[in-house]
Protein backbone atom coordinates (compact mmCIF):
# COMPACT_ATOMS: atom_id res chain seq x y z
CA UNK A 1 0.00 0.00 0.00
CA UNK A 2 2.83 2.32 0.91
CA UNK A 3 4.57 1.53 -2.39
CA UNK A 4 1.40 2.38 -4.30
CA UNK A 5 1.14 5.72 -2.48
CA UNK A 6 4.76 6.58 -3.35
CA UNK A 7 4.13 5.69 -6.98
CA UNK A 8 1.08 7.95 -7.11
CA UNK A 9 3.04 10.85 -5.57
CA UNK A 10 5.84 10.40 -8.12
CA UNK A 11 3.30 10.24 -10.92
CA UNK A 12 1.68 13.46 -9.71
CA UNK A 13 5.04 15.24 -9.59
CA UNK A 14 5.90 14.00 -13.06
CA UNK A 15 2.55 15.15 -14.40
CA UNK A 16 2.98 18.59 -12.84
CA UNK A 17 6.43 18.92 -14.43
CA UNK A 18 5.09 17.80 -17.78
CA UNK A 19 2.46 20.54 -17.61
CA UNK A 20 5.29 23.11 -17.54
CA UNK A 21 6.46 22.00 -20.96
CA UNK A 22 5.04 23.83 -23.94
CA UNK A 23 3.22 21.70 -26.49
CA UNK A 24 6.12 22.23 -28.89
CA UNK A 25 8.80 21.59 -26.27
CA UNK A 26 10.56 18.23 -26.45
CA UNK A 27 10.41 16.21 -23.24
CA UNK A 28 13.93 15.50 -21.95
CA UNK A 29 12.70 12.36 -20.23
CA UNK A 30 11.84 10.97 -23.65
CA UNK A 31 15.18 12.00 -25.18
CA UNK A 32 18.14 9.66 -25.43
CA UNK A 33 20.52 11.97 -23.57
CA UNK A 34 17.88 13.09 -21.05
CA UNK A 35 18.65 16.71 -21.97
CA UNK A 36 17.17 18.96 -24.68
CA UNK A 37 17.40 22.59 -25.76
CA UNK A 38 14.55 24.94 -24.99
CA UNK A 39 12.32 25.47 -28.00
CA UNK A 40 12.26 29.28 -27.59
CA UNK A 41 15.39 30.39 -25.73
CA UNK A 42 18.94 29.43 -26.70
CA UNK A 43 20.34 30.09 -23.22
CA UNK A 44 17.91 27.66 -21.57
CA UNK A 45 17.62 23.87 -21.57
CA UNK A 46 15.69 21.03 -19.97
CA UNK A 47 17.08 18.02 -18.16
CA UNK A 48 15.34 14.90 -16.93
CA UNK A 49 16.17 14.36 -13.26
CA UNK A 50 14.61 11.40 -11.48
CA UNK A 51 11.94 11.23 -14.15
CA UNK A 52 11.05 14.91 -13.87
CA UNK A 53 11.72 17.56 -16.54
CA UNK A 54 13.59 20.46 -14.92
CA UNK A 55 14.44 23.79 -16.51
CA UNK A 56 17.95 25.30 -16.35
CA UNK A 57 19.39 28.61 -17.53
CA UNK A 58 22.96 28.93 -18.78
CA UNK A 59 25.41 31.21 -16.94
CA UNK A 60 24.92 34.81 -18.03
CA UNK A 61 26.43 35.29 -21.50
CA UNK A 62 26.55 31.59 -22.47
CA UNK A 63 24.11 29.49 -24.50
CA UNK A 64 23.19 25.81 -24.47
CA UNK A 65 25.73 23.60 -26.26
CA UNK A 66 24.67 20.09 -25.27
CA UNK A 67 25.37 17.64 -22.49
CA UNK A 68 28.98 17.81 -21.27
CA UNK A 69 29.82 20.31 -24.01
CA UNK A 70 30.99 23.90 -23.94
CA UNK A 71 32.79 25.83 -21.24
CA UNK A 72 30.52 25.55 -18.25
CA UNK A 73 27.34 23.74 -17.21
CA UNK A 74 26.62 22.40 -20.72
CA UNK A 75 26.89 25.94 -22.14
CA UNK A 76 29.32 27.80 -24.40
CA UNK A 77 29.98 31.14 -26.07
CA UNK A 78 27.19 32.02 -28.55
CA UNK A 79 29.55 32.45 -31.53
CA UNK A 80 30.88 28.91 -31.27
CA UNK A 81 27.70 27.40 -32.63
CA UNK A 82 24.35 28.12 -34.24
CA UNK A 83 22.09 27.33 -31.29
CA UNK A 84 20.68 30.87 -31.27
CA UNK A 85 19.49 30.90 -34.87
CA UNK A 86 15.78 31.66 -34.82
CA UNK A 87 15.71 31.84 -31.02
CA UNK A 88 15.75 34.47 -28.31
CA UNK A 89 17.72 34.99 -25.11
CA UNK A 90 15.83 34.36 -21.90
CA UNK A 91 18.26 36.38 -19.79
CA UNK A 92 19.36 40.00 -19.95
CA UNK A 93 23.01 41.10 -19.70
CA UNK A 94 24.56 41.46 -16.26
CA UNK A 95 27.22 44.10 -16.92
CA UNK A 96 30.15 44.70 -14.57
CA UNK A 97 33.03 46.99 -15.60
CA UNK A 98 34.28 46.04 -19.08
CA UNK A 99 32.21 42.85 -19.04
CA UNK A 100 28.98 43.25 -21.01
CA UNK A 101 27.93 39.83 -19.72
CA UNK A 102 29.22 37.80 -16.78
CA UNK A 103 30.91 35.42 -19.23
CA UNK A 104 32.41 36.38 -22.58
CA UNK A 105 35.24 37.96 -24.56
CA UNK A 106 34.95 41.68 -25.23
CA UNK A 107 36.93 44.34 -27.09
CA UNK A 108 38.93 46.95 -25.21
CA UNK A 109 37.32 50.35 -24.97
CA UNK A 110 40.30 52.26 -26.40
CA UNK A 111 42.95 49.86 -27.71
CA UNK A 112 43.05 47.66 -30.80
CA UNK A 113 45.63 45.23 -29.42
CA UNK A 114 43.88 44.60 -26.09
CA UNK A 115 40.71 42.78 -25.13
CA UNK A 116 38.96 41.42 -22.05
CA UNK A 117 38.10 37.88 -21.06
CA UNK A 118 35.32 37.80 -18.47
CA UNK A 119 34.63 34.85 -16.18
CA UNK A 120 31.85 35.27 -13.64
CA UNK A 121 32.22 39.07 -14.00
CA UNK A 122 35.97 38.97 -13.30
CA UNK A 123 37.74 40.78 -16.16
CA UNK A 124 41.26 39.84 -17.27
CA UNK A 125 43.07 42.07 -19.74
CA UNK A 126 44.64 40.21 -22.66
CA UNK A 127 46.99 41.32 -25.45
CA UNK A 128 47.27 40.34 -29.10
CA UNK A 129 50.88 39.60 -30.06
CA UNK A 130 52.87 39.38 -33.27
CA UNK A 131 51.31 42.48 -34.82
CA UNK A 132 47.75 41.14 -34.60
CA UNK A 133 44.71 43.20 -33.62
CA UNK A 134 41.56 42.18 -31.80
CA UNK A 135 38.68 41.40 -34.15
CA UNK A 136 35.35 41.88 -32.38
CA UNK A 137 33.47 39.95 -35.04
CA UNK A 138 35.63 36.85 -34.59
CA UNK A 139 36.26 37.38 -30.87
CA UNK A 140 39.94 36.66 -31.51
CA UNK A 141 43.20 38.26 -32.59
CA UNK A 142 43.43 38.73 -36.35
CA UNK A 143 45.58 40.23 -39.08
CA UNK A 144 45.39 44.07 -39.18
CA UNK A 145 43.95 44.13 -42.71
CA UNK A 146 40.97 42.12 -41.46
CA UNK A 147 40.16 44.58 -38.65
CA UNK A 148 38.26 47.67 -39.76
CA UNK A 149 38.06 50.99 -37.97
CA UNK A 150 41.14 50.50 -35.81
CA UNK A 151 43.14 53.64 -35.13
CA UNK A 152 46.90 53.21 -35.64
CA UNK A 153 49.78 54.98 -33.92
CA UNK A 154 51.04 58.11 -35.77
CA UNK A 155 54.58 56.67 -35.97
CA UNK A 156 53.24 53.85 -38.11
CA UNK A 157 50.91 55.84 -40.33
CA UNK A 158 52.99 55.24 -43.49
CA UNK A 159 53.55 51.50 -43.03
CA UNK A 160 51.64 49.55 -40.41
CA UNK A 161 54.26 46.78 -40.49
CA UNK A 162 57.45 48.68 -41.36
CA UNK A 163 60.45 50.08 -39.51
CA UNK A 164 60.92 53.70 -38.41
CA UNK A 165 64.24 55.37 -37.46
CA UNK A 166 64.68 56.41 -33.83
CA UNK A 167 66.11 59.92 -33.92
CA UNK A 168 69.89 59.80 -34.42
CA UNK A 169 70.27 56.39 -32.84
CA UNK A 170 72.55 54.03 -34.75
CA UNK A 171 71.35 50.73 -33.34
CA UNK A 172 67.78 51.24 -32.20
CA UNK A 173 64.61 51.71 -34.20
CA UNK A 174 60.83 51.33 -34.06
CA UNK A 175 59.34 48.18 -35.56
CA UNK A 176 55.68 48.68 -36.42
CA UNK A 177 53.47 45.64 -35.97
CA UNK A 178 49.86 46.06 -36.90
CA UNK A 179 50.18 49.84 -36.66
CA UNK A 180 51.79 49.87 -33.22
CA UNK A 181 55.51 50.62 -32.62
CA UNK A 182 57.83 48.38 -30.61
CA UNK A 183 61.35 49.45 -29.69
CA UNK A 184 63.99 47.16 -31.24
CA UNK A 185 67.80 46.99 -31.24
CA UNK A 186 70.03 45.81 -34.08
CA UNK A 187 72.21 42.76 -33.38
CA UNK A 188 75.76 43.42 -32.20
CA UNK A 189 78.12 44.91 -34.83
CA UNK A 190 75.19 46.03 -37.00
CA UNK A 191 73.68 49.50 -37.31
CA UNK A 192 70.28 50.72 -38.44
CA UNK A 193 70.33 52.14 -41.95
CA UNK A 194 67.83 54.98 -42.27
CA UNK A 195 67.66 54.51 -46.05
CA UNK A 196 66.95 50.82 -46.31
CA UNK A 197 65.18 50.82 -42.91
CA UNK A 198 66.92 47.68 -41.76
CA UNK A 199 69.95 46.57 -39.76
CA UNK A 200 73.06 46.35 -41.90
CA UNK A 201 76.84 46.23 -41.73
CA UNK A 202 78.46 49.60 -41.00
CA UNK A 203 79.37 52.12 -42.04
CA UNK A 204 76.30 53.87 -43.40
CA UNK A 205 75.78 57.51 -44.33
CA UNK A 206 74.81 58.27 -40.74
CA UNK A 207 76.60 55.72 -38.59
CA UNK A 208 80.16 54.45 -38.23
CA UNK A 209 81.08 51.05 -36.87
CA UNK A 210 80.95 50.86 -33.07
CA UNK A 211 84.38 50.38 -31.45
CA UNK A 212 85.21 46.86 -30.31
CA UNK A 213 85.20 46.25 -26.55
CA UNK A 214 88.59 45.89 -24.78
CA UNK A 215 89.90 42.33 -24.41
CA UNK A 216 88.37 40.61 -21.44
CA UNK A 217 91.74 39.24 -20.29
CA UNK A 218 93.24 42.73 -20.07
CA UNK A 219 91.16 44.84 -17.65
CA UNK A 220 93.77 47.63 -17.72
CA UNK A 221 93.61 48.11 -21.46
CA UNK A 222 92.47 51.64 -22.39
CA UNK A 223 88.99 51.81 -23.78
CA UNK A 224 88.52 52.95 -27.35
CA UNK A 225 86.60 56.10 -28.25
CA UNK A 226 83.16 56.09 -26.76
CA UNK A 227 80.33 55.25 -29.13
CA UNK A 228 77.84 57.80 -27.83
CA UNK A 229 74.31 58.21 -29.06
CA UNK A 230 72.12 61.18 -28.47
CA UNK A 231 69.57 60.71 -25.76
CA UNK A 232 66.75 58.56 -27.09
CA UNK A 233 63.13 59.57 -26.66
CA UNK A 234 60.87 57.57 -24.43
CA UNK A 235 58.63 54.97 -25.97
CA UNK A 236 55.54 56.53 -27.55
CA UNK A 237 52.48 56.38 -25.41
CA UNK A 238 50.08 53.64 -26.58
CA UNK A 239 46.62 54.61 -27.73
CA UNK A 240 44.78 53.56 -24.61
Residue pairs with C-beta under 8 A, 6 or more apart in sequence:
10 51
13 52
14 29
14 51
14 52
17 52
17 53
17 54
18 27
18 53
20 53
20 55
21 27
21 46
21 53
22 39
22 40
24 39
25 36
25 38
25 39
25 46
26 36
26 39
26 46
27 36
27 46
27 48
27 53
28 34
28 35
28 36
28 46
28 47
28 48
28 53
29 48
29 51
29 52
29 53
31 48
33 66
33 67
34 47
34 48
34 67
35 45
35 46
35 47
35 48
35 66
35 67
35 74
36 45
36 46
37 44
37 45
37 46
37 64
37 83
38 44
38 45
38 46
38 55
38 64
38 87
38 90
40 87
40 88
40 90
41 87
41 88
41 89
41 90
42 63
42 64
42 78
42 83
42 84
42 87
42 88
42 89
43 57
43 58
43 62
43 63
43 64
43 75
43 89
43 90
43 91
44 55
44 56
44 57
44 58
44 64
44 90
45 55
45 56
45 58
45 64
45 74
46 53
46 54
46 55
46 56
47 53
47 54
47 56
48 54
56 73
56 74
57 90
57 91
58 64
58 73
58 74
58 75
58 91
59 72
59 73
59 75
59 102
59 103
59 120
60 91
60 93
60 94
60 101
60 102
60 103
61 77
61 93
61 94
61 100
61 101
61 102
61 103
61 104
61 118
62 70
62 71
62 72
62 73
62 75
62 76
62 77
62 78
62 103
63 75
63 76
63 77
63 78
63 81
63 83
63 84
63 89
64 70
64 74
64 75
64 83
65 74
65 75
65 76
65 80
65 81
65 83
66 74
67 74
68 74
69 76
70 76
70 77
70 80
71 77
71 103
72 103
77 103
77 104
77 105
77 139
78 84
79 138
79 139
93 100
93 101
94 101
94 102
94 121
95 101
96 102
96 118
96 121
96 123
97 121
97 123
98 106
98 108
98 109
98 116
98 118
98 123
99 106
99 116
99 118
99 121
99 123
100 106
100 118
101 118
102 118
102 120
102 121
103 118
103 119
103 120
104 117
104 118
105 115
105 116
105 117
105 118
105 139
105 140
106 115
106 116
106 118
107 115
107 116
107 134
107 136
108 114
108 115
108 116
108 125
108 134
108 240
110 239
110 240
111 238
111 239
111 240
112 133
112 134
112 147
112 150
112 151
112 152
112 178
112 179
112 180
112 239
113 127
113 128
113 132
113 133
113 134
113 178
113 180
113 238
114 125
114 126
114 127
114 128
114 134
114 240
115 125
115 126
115 128
115 134
115 141
116 123
116 124
116 125
116 126
117 123
117 124
117 126
118 124
128 134
128 141
128 178
129 141
130 177
131 144
131 161
131 177
131 178
131 180
132 141
132 142
132 143
132 144
132 178
133 141
133 142
133 143
133 144
133 147
133 150
133 178
133 179
134 140
134 141
134 142
134 147
135 141
135 142
135 146
135 147
143 178
144 150
144 160
144 161
144 178
144 179
150 179
151 239
152 160
152 178
152 179
152 180
153 176
153 179
153 180
153 181
153 236
153 238
153 239
154 236
155 164
155 174
155 176
155 181
155 236
156 162
156 164
156 174
156 176
156 179
156 180
156 181
159 176
160 176
160 178
160 179
161 176
161 177
161 178
162 176
162 197
163 173
163 174
163 175
163 176
163 184
163 192
163 197
163 198
164 173
164 174
164 175
164 176
164 181
164 197
165 173
165 174
165 192
165 194
165 197
166 172
166 173
166 174
166 183
166 192
166 232
166 233
167 230
167 232
167 233
168 206
168 229
168 230
169 192
169 229
169 230
169 232
170 191
170 192
170 202
170 206
170 207
170 208
170 210
170 227
170 229
171 185
171 186
171 190
171 191
171 192
171 199
171 207
171 210
171 229
172 183
172 184
172 185
172 186
172 192
172 229
172 232
173 183
173 184
173 186
173 192
173 197
174 181
174 182
174 183
174 184
174 236
175 181
175 182
175 183
175 184
176 182
180 238
180 239
181 235
181 236
183 235
186 192
186 199
187 199
189 201
189 202
189 209
189 210
190 199
190 200
190 201
190 202
191 199
191 200
191 201
191 202
191 203
191 204
191 207
191 209
191 210
192 198
192 199
192 200
192 207
193 199
193 200
193 204
193 206
193 207
194 204
194 205
194 206
195 204
195 205
202 208
202 209
202 210
203 209
210 227
211 224
211 225
211 226
211 227
212 224
214 221
214 222
214 223
214 224
215 221
